[in-house]
Amino acid sequence: MTDGDSVRDILRDIWNRACEQGGSGVGDRHLAALILVDNMVQNGGPNHAADSCEPAELAAAARAARYFGLDDVAAFIEDVPQAASDRDDDDAEDRLSDVYFRILPDGSRYDAALAARYAAAPQDFDPTPSG
C-alpha cells in the first residue's frame, strides 16, 4: 500500500464515521454536522432541510462548512431557512436548489475539503484503526 492509499483509507474511514454521527474530534463533529444537512438537502431539497433540521443543526453545519473552507456552502446553509414550508417565499426552494447544485454539483468539493483539512490538522480527527 502506498502512502496515498493509506491516506485515502483514513479519509474514507473518517467520512464513514461522520455519516454515523461518530467521532469526538472537532473535525469529526464538524464533518458530521455538515453531512447531516447535506443529506437532508440531497434527499428532499432545501425545503426538507429547512423543515427537518433544528436551527442549531443548521448553524452547526454552517460553522462546519467554514471550518472546511467552504464559505459559499456556509452561506447557502444560512439561507436554507428561507425554503421552510411556513414561509411565503414560493421561489426559495427553486432558487436555493439552483445555488446548491451550482456550488456542489457532486461530492468532490467535500472530498477535497476533508483531505485539505486532514492534511493541515490531522489531530482534529479521532485516530482511525490501522488496518
N, C-alpha and C positions, 0 to 999 in steps of 0.2 A: 504494500500500500504506500502510495506517495503521500507527502505532507498535504498536498491539495485534496487528496481523497479523505484524509482524516479530518481536515477542517470541514469539508462538505458533510461528512458524517456527523460531526459535532453540531453544525448548524441545523441539520435535519433533526437531530435529537432535541435541540433547543426549541425548534419550531413545533415539533410534535408535542413536547411537554407543555408548551404555551397553549396549544389547541385544547388541552385538557385542563387549562387554568392552573397548571402546576408550576413549580419553581418558586423559590423565595428571593432570588436575586433581583435587584432593581431592574435589570434588563429583562428578566423573565416576566416580572409583573407588568412592565410596560408593553411587552410583546403580547401578553395575554389580553390586556385591555384593548389593544389595537385590533387583534384578531376577532375579539367578541363583536365589536361594532362593524368591522369589515364583513364578517359573516352575515350579520343582520342585513346589511345593505345588499350583499350579493344574493341572499335568499329572497328578499322581498322588496328591495329598493329602499331609498331614503325614508319613505313613509313608514315602512316596517321598523326600521331602526329608531325613528323618532317616537313611534308608539310603544315599542318594546323595551327600549333602554331607559334606565333611570338617568336623570340629569347628571348624577355623579359618574355614571359609567361613560357618558358622552364626554364629560370633562376629562376623565382619566384617559380616554382614548385620544383626545386632542393633545394632552400633555405628552402621551406616548409618541404620537406622531412627531412632535417637536424634538423629543429625546432622540429619535432616529433620524433627525434632519429632514423631515418631510413636512415643511411648513405649509405647503399647499394642501396637503391631506388634512392637517390640523384645521386649517381654515374651512375646508369642506365639512369636517365633523362638527365644527362650531355652528355651521349653517343648517345642519340636519334638522334641528327642531322646527325650522320653517315648514317642513314637509309633514308635520303632525296632522292627523286627520281632523283635529278640532280647530285647525287654523283656517282662515278664509282665503289663503293663497292657493288657488287650484292649480296654478302653474309651477308651484315649488317642486313637486315631485319630478316633473319632466326636466326642469331647469337643473336641479341637483343631480339627477341621473346623468344628464349630459356632462356635467362637471366631473362626476365620479369616473365615468368611462374615458374621459379625456386625460385625466391625471393618472388613472390606474387601469390602463387597458388590459393588463394581465398582472400576475404576481411578481414580475421581475423587479419592480421597484422595491417591494418589500424584501425580497431576497437580497438585493444589493445593499439595502439599508441595514439589514441584520448583519450581513457579512462585514460591512464597514464598521459598525458599532462594536461587533465582537472583536475585530482586529484592533480597535482602539482601546477597548476596555473589557477584556475577557473576564475580569474579576466581577463584572456586573451580572454575570450569569452563573447559576449553580453549576458546579462541575458535572460533566456527563460521564457515565461509566465508560471505561475504555473497553473496547471490545471485540 
